[in-house]
Amino acid sequence: MILTGGAVYTLEPSQPWAEAVAIANGRIVAVDSASAIETRYTAKNTLNLDGMMVLPGFHDAHVHVLEGGVELAQCDLNAIPSIDALLTAIAACHEALPPDAWLIGGGWDYSLFAPDANPKRELLDAIAGERPVALAAADGHATWVNSRTLALAGIDASTPNPRNGIIERDATGGPSGTLREAASRLVDAVKPGISAVEREAGLRRGLTLANGFGITSFIEARADADIVAAFRALASRGELTARVVLSVSARDAARDALVDPSDRGSGEALRLDSVKIYMDGVLEGETAALLEPYASGVVGQLKYSPEALRDMVVDFDARGIQVHVHAIGDRAVQVTLDAFAAARAANGVRDNRHTIAHLQLIDPADYPRFALLDVTANFQPLWAYPDSYITDVNLPAVGQARVDRMYPIGSLYRDGVRIVGGSDWSVSSMNPLPAIETAITRQDPSHQVAGVLNADEAVSLPIMLAAYTREAAWLMHQEREVGTVAPGKLADLVVLDRNLFDIPPSEISEAQVVMTLLAGETVFAR
């Protein structure tokens, strides 16, 4: 195949731009001017790009492709803008189900129930009656249930909060209908499970969506034994249309049997050399761990003590396992950095490429520690604008001073920190282009919400393109094979309908993926 007549942005510092790419046997054989490529090579398939843009395939460094794909077949409540519309959607899901089925789904927006983000069971009781209902919040850190579900789970006024969980209460002390963090597991224990067939179907749906957004590699940010089995099943049948690192949940009972450090550098499309640790919750619901209290006086929750986290990280690091940590609050980030420092002191410098994801709040004193410890900052840039989560839920809880330092992408980059980008889909869109635009403008890419979130933290287009390609390939230990457009590398490429450098940043989200190639094979074409 020859791609010619386009704007090829290679991400290679020695040759940042070219006009054409020649591909043979799944690899790039030449990157040059159109005339040079067309003179040297002939091909069965030559695509004239007519000025379109070629990039390395996008990498999503933190995503839940399988779980998001499963949710697409459930009651989808994402991006619903009002409580009335939300209740209408739930009612439609209820009406479509047989009488004896649970109503399961998710995606509801905390900010609809601002400022406490605590939807009540009575709203669901009025719709579903005796049908059990369990609806996950958009970020997966809370579950909204009705009275029937609470009864089936045995949750009442006498039920204590589980460790690392909160049962929200009404004025009488009874459960209000919102279960946060580990409290959701009380319902998980009684609701219907997901079959292997459903998981594999969900993974196919998620992969199709990813390829349509130009994504050719990703880190599945929470994998248990069932998720691992689904990925392995598709990989064995040649259906895995991306390169994947599964970050195995640290609390999975089979964790040590699943994680395989020898996967690193193997060249296999599916690797399991990483573990995922949740260190705190989210600011919504006040479960993210903070150095200074919320307005309510609480400081949030660390899911592991600093000592327990240190011991885990030192052990994983010594065994050659990458550690991938969820940390939203500044205390959780600080404690995680302390654990990485302890691992370095105990084990020396190793090539495990640890990462912290989300990073909504970081103590400025900790900014330079990322580079000192070679910890990758794994941001979800689409969150870095003043949406209703921040203005209606976070601002009353943490105050303006802390809002003014949320998602410090620019500060960390200026301190020499490696930046990568992820979506956390299905929490937010998997499309990298709106996220790239948001990181550059710190504004709503849909142009529906006014305002700018911390303009000093904005970064440039080259920085964000590197975050979603070259830098994330490094994080996945696959920089020798993919992440830039260079001779010898696998032809994992995305073609966009316009050159992002030729348009205003506010139009980046409007660009469309025309084609996605994985090792030279078309996995998406518009």
Secondary structure, DSSP 8 states (H G I E B T S, - for coil): -EEESSEEE---TTS-EESEEEEETTEEEEEE-HHHHHHH---S-EEE-TT-EEEE-EEEEEE-HHHHHHHTTSEE-TT--SHHHHHHHHHHHHHHS-TT--EEEEEE-GGGGTTTT---HHHHHHHHTTS-EEEEETTSSEEEE-HHHHHHTT--TT----TTEEEEE-TTSSEEEEEEEGGGHHHHTTS----HHHHHHHHHHHHHHHHHTTEEEEEEEEE-HHHHHHHHHHHHTT---SEEEEEEETT-TTHHHH--GGGTTS--SEEEEEEEEE----TTTT-S--SS--TTS-----SS-HHHHHHHHHHHHHTT-EEEEEE-SHHHHHHHHHHHHHHHHHH-S-S---EEEE-S---GGGHHHHHHHT-EEEE-GGG-S--HIIIIIIHHHH-HHHHTTSS-HHHHHHTT--EEE---TTSS---HHHHHHHHHH-S-TTS-S---S-GGG---HHHHHHHTTHHHHHHTT-TTTSSS--TTSB--EEEESS-GGGS-GGGGGG--EEEEEETTEEEEE-
